Amino acid sequence: MLGEAVAAIRGDMSQVGASQRWKISRGTLQNKLKGRINRPPGHPTVFQPEEEQLLTKTLRQFYITILRKKGRVMRQFKDNTPEHDFMEHFTTRNNLSFRLASNIKRARAAVGPNDIRKFFNNIEGVLRHTDPQLVFNYDENNVQDDPGAKKDHCSKRNQTSGKGSATF
């Protein structure tokens, strides 16, 4: 939009007219015209370019692994590997975005195999006498053992990550 507005001003449209048409402040247009804006619009990216490339490569490998396991050959993909356009359209079509994950506290991350065994030994007696219809599986998507902010691939409908999100 900013590029279109600048092109129109360089054509024959006034700055005020472009500002009103594209709903961009006149000051922003003036700064762009005078070369004061030399970065892309919007919030700076969270990941470094190398990190984004690694993430994209990892997601592509994930898709390739699924296709191999199912024995599917997609003629649309060169070497059965999804291209950037596919990945972009897939995330848009499935309403996916990147959000900060809700991480657990260090004390919870410190739970080890013995703690888990103890839990299952304790709950075994309780579940033995419980009606199976009263047992629910609560799936904590994106529970991590590494405290700190991480990115999660999840549905845009969720306000926070971890509630029905697709975690890769």
C-alpha positions in Angstrom: 0.0 0.0 0.0 2.8 2.4 0.9 4.5 1.7 -2.4 1.3 2.3 -4.3 0.7 5.6 -2.6 4.3 6.8 -3.3 4.0 5.8 -6.9 0.7 7.7 -7.2 2.3 10.8 -5.7 5.2 10.5 -8.1 2.6 10.3 -10.8 0.1 13.1 -10.5 -1.7 12.6 -7.2 -1.3 15.0 -4.3 0.2 13.9 -0.9 -3.1 14.7 0.8 -5.1 12.8 -1.8 -2.8 9.7 -1.4 -2.9 10.0 2.4 -6.7 9.9 2.4 -7.1 7.2 -0.3 -4.7 4.7 1.3 -5.2 5.9 4.9 -1.5 6.5 5.4 -0.4 9.6 7.4 1.0 12.4 5.3 4.2 12.4 7.4 4.9 8.8 6.6 4.4 9.5 2.9 6.8 12.5 3.1 9.4 10.5 5.0 9.2 7.7 2.3 9.5 10.3 -0.5 12.5 11.9 1.1 14.2 8.5 1.7 14.0 8.7 5.5 12.3 5.2 5.7 14.9 2.6 4.7 13.4 -0.5 6.4 10.5 -2.7 5.5 7.1 -1.6 7.0 5.7 -3.4 10.1 7.2 -4.9 13.2 10.8 -6.2 12.9 11.0 -10.0 12.6 11.6 -12.0 15.7 13.8 -14.5 14.1 17.1 -13.8 12.3 17.1 -14.7 8.6 19.2 -17.8 9.3 16.7 -19.0 12.0 13.8 -18.5 9.6 15.5 -20.5 6.9 16.2 -23.3 9.5 12.5 -23.3 10.6 11.3 -23.4 7.0 13.7 -26.3 6.2 12.5 -28.1 9.3 8.8 -27.7 8.4 9.6 -28.9 4.8 11.3 -32.0 6.2 8.3 -32.6 8.4 6.0 -32.6 5.3 8.5 -34.8 3.4 8.5 -37.3 6.3 4.7 -37.5 6.3 4.6 -38.1 2.6 7.2 -40.8 2.8 5.5 -42.6 5.7 2.3 -42.6 3.7 4.0 -43.6 0.5 2.6 -40.6 -1.3 4.3 -39.0 -4.3 3.1 -35.5 -5.0 3.7 -34.6 -8.6 3.1 -31.0 -7.8 6.3 -30.9 -5.7 9.7 -31.0 -7.3 11.5 -34.0 -5.7 8.4 -34.5 -3.5 9.5 -31.4 -1.6 7.0 -28.6 -0.9 8.1 -25.2 -2.2 7.9 -21.8 -0.4 4.6 -20.9 -2.1 3.0 -24.1 -0.9 4.1 -23.5 2.7 2.8 -20.0 2.6 -0.6 -21.0 1.2 -0.8 -24.0 3.5 -0.4 -21.8 6.6 -2.9 -19.2 5.3 -5.4 -21.9 4.2 -5.2 -23.6 7.6 -5.3 -20.3 9.6 -1.9 -20.9 11.1 0.5 -18.3 12.5 3.5 -18.1 14.8 2.9 -17.1 18.4 4.8 -17.1 21.6 4.4 -20.4 23.5 3.2 -20.5 27.0 6.1 -22.1 28.8 6.2 -23.9 32.1 8.2 -23.0 35.2 11.6 -24.3 35.9 10.3 -26.5 38.8 7.9 -28.2 36.4 10.5 -28.7 33.8 12.7 -30.5 36.4 10.3 -33.4 36.6 12.3 -36.6 35.8 11.5 -40.2 34.9 11.2 -41.3 38.6 8.6 -38.6 39.2 6.6 -39.8 36.3 6.8 -43.5 37.4 5.7 -42.5 40.9 2.7 -40.6 39.4 1.6 -43.6 37.4 2.0 -46.0 40.3 -0.1 -43.7 42.4 -2.9 -43.2 39.9 -3.1 -46.8 38.8 -5.0 -47.8 42.0 -7.4 -44.9 41.6 -8.1 -45.6 37.9 -8.7 -49.3 38.5 -11.9 -48.5 40.4 -13.0 -45.6 38.2 -15.6 -45.8 35.5 -13.7 -45.3 32.1 -16.4 -42.8 30.9 -15.3 -40.5 33.7 -11.7 -40.4 32.5 -10.7 -37.6 30.1 -7.4 -37.2 28.3 -6.1 -33.6 28.7 -3.5 -33.0 26.0 -1.2 -30.1 27.0 0.0 -29.1 23.5 3.3 -27.3 23.5 4.4 -28.2 27.0 8.1 -27.8 26.9 11.0 -28.9 29.1 13.0 -25.8 28.2 11.7 -22.8 30.0 11.8 -19.6 28.1 9.9 -18.0 25.2 9.7 -20.3 22.1 7.6 -20.0 19.0 4.7 -22.4 18.3 2.9 -23.0 15.1 -0.8 -22.7 16.1 -4.3 -21.8 15.0 -4.9 -18.0 14.6 -8.3 -18.6 16.4 -6.5 -19.2 19.7 -5.7 -16.2 21.9 -2.7 -18.1 23.4 -0.7 -21.0 22.2 -1.3 -24.4 23.7 -5.1 -24.8 23.4 -5.8 -27.1 20.5 -2.7 -25.9 18.6 -0.8 -27.9 16.1 2.7 -28.2 17.6 5.5 -29.4 15.3 
